[in-house]
Every structure is written in structure tokens, then in C-alpha cells.
């Protein structure tokens, strides 16, 4: 049994992740007891791990002493999103510059729709804008 747990294979890492995943339900803050129950951990273990996670910044305590996700986790998540944002940015710019035409819907209101043609296959995904060899790839007209 790992780490003194009554469950075989339950490591400190899995316990820490269970604490973090307790917030997956959307609750902004939890008491220590609620957190222990959600993570299926003894209260003493939860207390010890929460103290370490608070010290690192993964968790924080609100003014009422309840536990919430910490700023450091948010910053970590932002770093992961930055790579996606940097990759998507040229495509979004191309889409925002693509020609648009107005058409009238059945209700008589004018709506805006973009028109573009798409290329697929390996030749459509050459150069720095390629998405790691994932096909089919759609490129905006200005990238062809």
C-alpha cells in the first residue's frame, strides 16, 4: 500500500490530484471536511496536503477560511492556453479579414456570412501554419 493509505496504489500524487479535482464540480470554495469527503481522504491527510498545496499556491484560503483554487494554478493554465492562442492567432486574423457578403434571411433581416474556400490534404498544410500534420487542414484564402 502506497503512502500509508488503506487503498493499494494510492500515492501522494493521486491524493493531491484528488483534492484538486474536487473543485471540478464548479464549487468555488470548500471547507476542509467537504474537501476530504470529495477526495475520499481522511481529514488529517487532507489537512496536511492542503497546507502544502496552499504553501505552493495551488490552493488558497478565502476570508472565511474555506479552500479555493489558487492563483498559481490559474497562471499555469494560462501558460497552456498561450500556445493554443499563439497557434490560432494567424488563422483568426485571416478570418477577420476575409470578404463577407450580406444576405437576407427568411425573416427579412440582413445577416452577415463569411465565404471562403478550403483546401485539404498535405499541400494545404505546408509551412509554419501547419497543425502538426493533422489532416484535413483548412487554410484561409490569404494563406494559400
C-alpha positions in Angstrom: 0.0 0.0 0.0 1.4 3.3 -1.1 1.9 6.2 1.3 0.2 4.7 4.3 -3.2 4.6 2.6 -5.7 1.8 3.1 -6.2 1.7 -0.6 -3.5 -0.1 -2.6 -1.7 2.1 -5.2 -2.9 5.4 -3.8 0.1 7.7 -3.9 0.6 11.1 -2.5 0.3 12.4 -6.1 -3.0 10.7 -6.6 -4.3 12.1 -3.3 -3.1 15.6 -4.2 -4.8 15.4 -7.6 -8.0 14.1 -5.9 -8.0 17.3 -3.8 -7.6 19.5 -6.8 -10.2 17.6 -8.8 -12.7 18.1 -6.0 -13.2 21.6 -7.5 -14.1 20.2 -10.9 -17.8 20.2 -9.8 -17.7 24.0 -10.2 -17.9 24.9 -6.5 -15.7 27.9 -5.9 -14.7 27.1 -2.3 -15.0 24.1 0.0 -14.5 23.5 3.7 -11.7 21.1 4.8 -14.4 18.5 5.6 -16.2 18.9 2.3 -12.8 18.6 0.5 -11.8 15.4 2.5 -15.2 13.9 1.6 -15.0 14.8 -2.1 -11.4 13.5 -2.4 -12.2 10.3 -0.4 -9.4 11.0 2.0 -9.1 11.1 5.8 -9.4 14.6 7.3 -5.8 14.5 8.7 -4.3 13.6 5.3 -6.4 16.3 3.6 -5.3 18.9 6.2 -1.6 18.0 5.6 -1.9 18.0 1.8 -4.0 21.2 1.7 -1.3 23.0 3.8 1.4 22.0 1.2 -0.8 23.0 -1.7 -1.6 26.4 -0.1 2.1 27.0 0.5 2.9 26.2 -3.2 0.0 28.4 -4.4 -2.2 25.7 -5.9 -4.8 26.3 -3.3 -5.7 29.4 -1.3 -8.0 30.2 1.7 -10.7 32.8 1.4 -11.5 35.2 4.3 -13.9 32.6 5.8 -11.1 30.0 5.8 -12.7 28.0 3.1 -10.4 26.5 0.5 -10.3 27.5 -3.2 -8.1 27.1 -6.2 -5.0 29.2 -6.0 -3.6 31.8 -8.4 -0.6 29.7 -9.3 -2.9 27.0 -10.9 -4.7 29.7 -12.9 -1.3 31.0 -14.1 -0.2 27.5 -15.1 -3.4 27.1 -17.1 -2.8 30.4 -18.8 0.5 29.2 -20.0 -1.1 26.1 -21.6 -3.7 28.3 -23.3 -1.0 30.7 -24.6 0.4 28.1 -27.0 -3.0 27.4 -28.5 -3.7 31.2 -28.7 -0.4 31.8 -30.5 -1.1 29.0 -33.0 -4.6 30.1 -33.7 -3.9 33.8 -33.9 -2.9 33.9 -37.6 -6.0 31.9 -38.6 -8.3 34.2 -36.6 -6.7 37.3 -38.2 -7.2 35.8 -41.7 -10.8 35.1 -40.9 -11.4 38.6 -39.6 -10.1 40.0 -42.9 -11.9 37.5 -45.2 -14.5 39.0 -47.5 -18.0 38.9 -46.2 -21.3 39.3 -48.0 -24.7 40.4 -46.8 -27.7 38.2 -47.5 -31.3 38.4 -46.3 -32.8 35.7 -44.2 -36.3 34.5 -44.5 -37.4 36.9 -41.8 -36.2 39.8 -43.9 -33.3 40.8 -41.6 -29.9 41.3 -43.1 -27.3 38.8 -41.8 -23.6 38.6 -42.4 -21.9 35.4 -43.6 -18.3 34.7 -44.5 -17.3 33.0 -47.6 -14.1 31.0 -48.0 -12.9 28.1 -49.9 -10.9 25.3 -48.2 -8.1 23.2 -49.4 -7.5 19.8 -47.9 -4.6 17.3 -47.9 -0.9 17.7 -47.4 -0.4 20.6 -49.8 -2.9 22.7 -47.8 -0.9 22.4 -44.7 2.7 23.3 -45.6 4.6 26.0 -43.8 4.6 27.4 -40.3 0.8 27.3 -40.1 0.5 23.5 -40.3 -1.2 21.9 -37.4 1.3 19.2 -36.6 0.4 17.1 -39.7 -3.3 16.8 -38.8 -5.4 16.5 -42.0 -7.7 17.6 -43.5 -6.5 21.1 -42.9 -8.5 24.2 -43.8 -6.5 27.3 -44.7 -7.9 30.7 -45.2 -7.6 32.1 -48.7 -4.8 34.5 -47.8 -2.6 31.6 -46.6 -2.7 29.8 -49.9 
